[in-house]
Amino acid sequence: MTKPTVYGTPQSTYVRTVRLLLEEAGADYNLKKVDIFNGESKSPEYLAKNPFGKVLTLEVDGGTAL
């Protein structure tokens, strides 16, 4: 099984909540920072993962959960 990837701004309460749950579960995960203040959440690469352009996005085994 691959590591889940959390995409988002570390200061976001949504990102912190998901990271807290993953840490509590002892899950190994990757964090990919998305700078919403510089428009990274509206980039074509990010919109391919989350067409709404919102953070957070959670990717597990190649699938995306918004």
Chimera marker file (.cmm) of the C-alpha trace (Angstrom):
<marker_set name="trace">
<marker id="1" x="0.000" y="0.000" z="0.000" r="1" g="1" b="0" radius="0.5"/>
<marker id="2" x="1.277" y="3.454" z="-0.863" r="1" g="1" b="0" radius="0.5"/>
<marker id="3" x="1.385" y="6.346" z="1.555" r="1" g="1" b="0" radius="0.5"/>
<marker id="4" x="-1.558" y="8.736" z="1.479" r="1" g="1" b="0" radius="0.5"/>
<marker id="5" x="-0.725" y="12.249" z="0.330" r="1" g="1" b="0" radius="0.5"/>
<marker id="6" x="-2.281" y="15.312" z="1.927" r="1" g="1" b="0" radius="0.5"/>
<marker id="7" x="-2.309" y="18.405" z="-0.297" r="1" g="1" b="0" radius="0.5"/>
<marker id="8" x="-2.895" y="21.735" z="1.366" r="1" g="1" b="0" radius="0.5"/>
<marker id="9" x="-1.667" y="24.635" z="3.423" r="1" g="1" b="0" radius="0.5"/>
<marker id="10" x="-0.253" y="23.449" z="6.770" r="1" g="1" b="0" radius="0.5"/>
<marker id="11" x="-1.943" y="26.385" z="8.559" r="1" g="1" b="0" radius="0.5"/>
<marker id="12" x="-5.398" y="25.277" z="7.382" r="1" g="1" b="0" radius="0.5"/>
<marker id="13" x="-7.571" y="23.836" z="10.139" r="1" g="1" b="0" radius="0.5"/>
<marker id="14" x="-8.813" y="21.201" z="7.678" r="1" g="1" b="0" radius="0.5"/>
<marker id="15" x="-5.282" y="20.090" z="6.846" r="1" g="1" b="0" radius="0.5"/>
<marker id="16" x="-4.303" y="20.074" z="10.528" r="1" g="1" b="0" radius="0.5"/>
<marker id="17" x="-7.350" y="17.959" z="11.415" r="1" g="1" b="0" radius="0.5"/>
<marker id="18" x="-6.552" y="15.316" z="8.790" r="1" g="1" b="0" radius="0.5"/>
<marker id="19" x="-2.871" y="15.281" z="9.754" r="1" g="1" b="0" radius="0.5"/>
<marker id="20" x="-3.823" y="14.868" z="13.414" r="1" g="1" b="0" radius="0.5"/>
<marker id="21" x="-6.033" y="11.890" z="12.566" r="1" g="1" b="0" radius="0.5"/>
<marker id="22" x="-3.309" y="10.305" z="10.444" r="1" g="1" b="0" radius="0.5"/>
<marker id="23" x="-0.726" y="10.842" z="13.202" r="1" g="1" b="0" radius="0.5"/>
<marker id="24" x="-3.080" y="9.390" z="15.830" r="1" g="1" b="0" radius="0.5"/>
<marker id="25" x="-3.656" y="6.331" z="13.636" r="1" g="1" b="0" radius="0.5"/>
<marker id="26" x="0.107" y="5.917" z="13.205" r="1" g="1" b="0" radius="0.5"/>
<marker id="27" x="-0.228" y="6.242" z="9.436" r="1" g="1" b="0" radius="0.5"/>
<marker id="28" x="2.773" y="7.203" z="7.359" r="1" g="1" b="0" radius="0.5"/>
<marker id="29" x="1.799" y="9.971" z="4.923" r="1" g="1" b="0" radius="0.5"/>
<marker id="30" x="3.222" y="12.652" z="2.654" r="1" g="1" b="0" radius="0.5"/>
<marker id="31" x="2.397" y="16.336" z="2.940" r="1" g="1" b="0" radius="0.5"/>
<marker id="32" x="2.507" y="18.408" z="-0.253" r="1" g="1" b="0" radius="0.5"/>
<marker id="33" x="2.239" y="22.098" z="0.513" r="1" g="1" b="0" radius="0.5"/>
<marker id="34" x="-0.160" y="24.100" z="-1.628" r="1" g="1" b="0" radius="0.5"/>
<marker id="35" x="0.242" y="27.846" z="-1.204" r="1" g="1" b="0" radius="0.5"/>
<marker id="36" x="-3.295" y="29.173" z="-1.544" r="1" g="1" b="0" radius="0.5"/>
<marker id="37" x="-2.061" y="32.728" z="-1.030" r="1" g="1" b="0" radius="0.5"/>
<marker id="38" x="0.029" y="32.588" z="-4.224" r="1" g="1" b="0" radius="0.5"/>
<marker id="39" x="-2.674" y="30.887" z="-6.280" r="1" g="1" b="0" radius="0.5"/>
<marker id="40" x="-1.191" y="27.378" z="-6.334" r="1" g="1" b="0" radius="0.5"/>
<marker id="41" x="-4.641" y="25.928" z="-5.670" r="1" g="1" b="0" radius="0.5"/>
<marker id="42" x="-5.776" y="27.370" z="-9.024" r="1" g="1" b="0" radius="0.5"/>
<marker id="43" x="-2.866" y="25.931" z="-11.028" r="1" g="1" b="0" radius="0.5"/>
<marker id="44" x="-3.670" y="23.372" z="-13.750" r="1" g="1" b="0" radius="0.5"/>
<marker id="45" x="-1.693" y="20.695" z="-11.863" r="1" g="1" b="0" radius="0.5"/>
<marker id="46" x="-3.721" y="21.161" z="-8.679" r="1" g="1" b="0" radius="0.5"/>
<marker id="47" x="-7.039" y="21.552" z="-10.493" r="1" g="1" b="0" radius="0.5"/>
<marker id="48" x="-6.392" y="18.150" z="-12.086" r="1" g="1" b="0" radius="0.5"/>
<marker id="49" x="-6.455" y="16.688" z="-8.556" r="1" g="1" b="0" radius="0.5"/>
<marker id="50" x="-9.244" y="18.885" z="-7.177" r="1" g="1" b="0" radius="0.5"/>
<marker id="51" x="-11.356" y="20.635" z="-9.829" r="1" g="1" b="0" radius="0.5"/>
<marker id="52" x="-12.869" y="22.913" z="-7.179" r="1" g="1" b="0" radius="0.5"/>
<marker id="53" x="-9.451" y="24.403" z="-6.374" r="1" g="1" b="0" radius="0.5"/>
<marker id="54" x="-9.981" y="24.031" z="-2.634" r="1" g="1" b="0" radius="0.5"/>
<marker id="55" x="-7.698" y="22.626" z="0.039" r="1" g="1" b="0" radius="0.5"/>
<marker id="56" x="-7.493" y="20.046" z="1.356" r="1" g="1" b="0" radius="0.5"/>
<marker id="57" x="-7.158" y="17.164" z="-1.061" r="1" g="1" b="0" radius="0.5"/>
<marker id="58" x="-6.362" y="13.652" z="0.107" r="1" g="1" b="0" radius="0.5"/>
<marker id="59" x="-4.894" y="11.188" z="-2.372" r="1" g="1" b="0" radius="0.5"/>
<marker id="60" x="-4.859" y="7.495" z="-1.469" r="1" g="1" b="0" radius="0.5"/>
<marker id="61" x="-3.573" y="4.767" z="-3.801" r="1" g="1" b="0" radius="0.5"/>
<marker id="62" x="-3.777" y="7.090" z="-6.794" r="1" g="1" b="0" radius="0.5"/>
<marker id="63" x="-7.409" y="8.036" z="-6.143" r="1" g="1" b="0" radius="0.5"/>
<marker id="64" x="-8.456" y="11.449" z="-4.898" r="1" g="1" b="0" radius="0.5"/>
<marker id="65" x="-10.878" y="12.150" z="-2.067" r="1" g="1" b="0" radius="0.5"/>
<marker id="66" x="-12.036" y="15.750" z="-1.903" r="1" g="1" b="0" radius="0.5"/>
<link id1="1" id2="2" r="1" g="1" b="0" radius="0.2"/>
<link id1="2" id2="3" r="1" g="1" b="0" radius="0.2"/>
<link id1="3" id2="4" r="1" g="1" b="0" radius="0.2"/>
<link id1="4" id2="5" r="1" g="1" b="0" radius="0.2"/>
<link id1="5" id2="6" r="1" g="1" b="0" radius="0.2"/>
<link id1="6" id2="7" r="1" g="1" b="0" radius="0.2"/>
<link id1="7" id2="8" r="1" g="1" b="0" radius="0.2"/>
<link id1="8" id2="9" r="1" g="1" b="0" radius="0.2"/>
<link id1="9" id2="10" r="1" g="1" b="0" radius="0.2"/>
<link id1="10" id2="11" r="1" g="1" b="0" radius="0.2"/>
<link id1="11" id2="12" r="1" g="1" b="0" radius="0.2"/>
<link id1="12" id2="13" r="1" g="1" b="0" radius="0.2"/>
<link id1="13" id2="14" r="1" g="1" b="0" radius="0.2"/>
<link id1="14" id2="15" r="1" g="1" b="0" radius="0.2"/>
<link id1="15" id2="16" r="1" g="1" b="0" radius="0.2"/>
<link id1="16" id2="17" r="1" g="1" b="0" radius="0.2"/>
<link id1="17" id2="18" r="1" g="1" b="0" radius="0.2"/>
<link id1="18" id2="19" r="1" g="1" b="0" radius="0.2"/>
<link id1="19" id2="20" r="1" g="1" b="0" radius="0.2"/>
<link id1="20" id2="21" r="1" g="1" b="0" radius="0.2"/>
<link id1="21" id2="22" r="1" g="1" b="0" radius="0.2"/>
<link id1="22" id2="23" r="1" g="1" b="0" radius="0.2"/>
<link id1="23" id2="24" r="1" g="1" b="0" radius="0.2"/>
<link id1="24" id2="25" r="1" g="1" b="0" radius="0.2"/>
<link id1="25" id2="26" r="1" g="1" b="0" radius="0.2"/>
<link id1="26" id2="27" r="1" g="1" b="0" radius="0.2"/>
<link id1="27" id2="28" r="1" g="1" b="0" radius="0.2"/>
<link id1="28" id2="29" r="1" g="1" b="0" radius="0.2"/>
<link id1="29" id2="30" r="1" g="1" b="0" radius="0.2"/>
<link id1="30" id2="31" r="1" g="1" b="0" radius="0.2"/>
<link id1="31" id2="32" r="1" g="1" b="0" radius="0.2"/>
<link id1="32" id2="33" r="1" g="1" b="0" radius="0.2"/>
<link id1="33" id2="34" r="1" g="1" b="0" radius="0.2"/>
<link id1="34" id2="35" r="1" g="1" b="0" radius="0.2"/>
<link id1="35" id2="36" r="1" g="1" b="0" radius="0.2"/>
<link id1="36" id2="37" r="1" g="1" b="0" radius="0.2"/>
<link id1="37" id2="38" r="1" g="1" b="0" radius="0.2"/>
<link id1="38" id2="39" r="1" g="1" b="0" radius="0.2"/>
<link id1="39" id2="40" r="1" g="1" b="0" radius="0.2"/>
<link id1="40" id2="41" r="1" g="1" b="0" radius="0.2"/>
<link id1="41" id2="42" r="1" g="1" b="0" radius="0.2"/>
<link id1="42" id2="43" r="1" g="1" b="0" radius="0.2"/>
<link id1="43" id2="44" r="1" g="1" b="0" radius="0.2"/>
<link id1="44" id2="45" r="1" g="1" b="0" radius="0.2"/>
<link id1="45" id2="46" r="1" g="1" b="0" radius="0.2"/>
<link id1="46" id2="47" r="1" g="1" b="0" radius="0.2"/>
<link id1="47" id2="48" r="1" g="1" b="0" radius="0.2"/>
<link id1="48" id2="49" r="1" g="1" b="0" radius="0.2"/>
<link id1="49" id2="50" r="1" g="1" b="0" radius="0.2"/>
<link id1="50" id2="51" r="1" g="1" b="0" radius="0.2"/>
<link id1="51" id2="52" r="1" g="1" b="0" radius="0.2"/>
<link id1="52" id2="53" r="1" g="1" b="0" radius="0.2"/>
<link id1="53" id2="54" r="1" g="1" b="0" radius="0.2"/>
<link id1="54" id2="55" r="1" g="1" b="0" radius="0.2"/>
<link id1="55" id2="56" r="1" g="1" b="0" radius="0.2"/>
<link id1="56" id2="57" r="1" g="1" b="0" radius="0.2"/>
<link id1="57" id2="58" r="1" g="1" b="0" radius="0.2"/>
<link id1="58" id2="59" r="1" g="1" b="0" radius="0.2"/>
<link id1="59" id2="60" r="1" g="1" b="0" radius="0.2"/>
<link id1="60" id2="61" r="1" g="1" b="0" radius="0.2"/>
<link id1="61" id2="62" r="1" g="1" b="0" radius="0.2"/>
<link id1="62" id2="63" r="1" g="1" b="0" radius="0.2"/>
<link id1="63" id2="64" r="1" g="1" b="0" radius="0.2"/>
<link id1="64" id2="65" r="1" g="1" b="0" radius="0.2"/>
<link id1="65" id2="66" r="1" g="1" b="0" radius="0.2"/>
</marker_set>
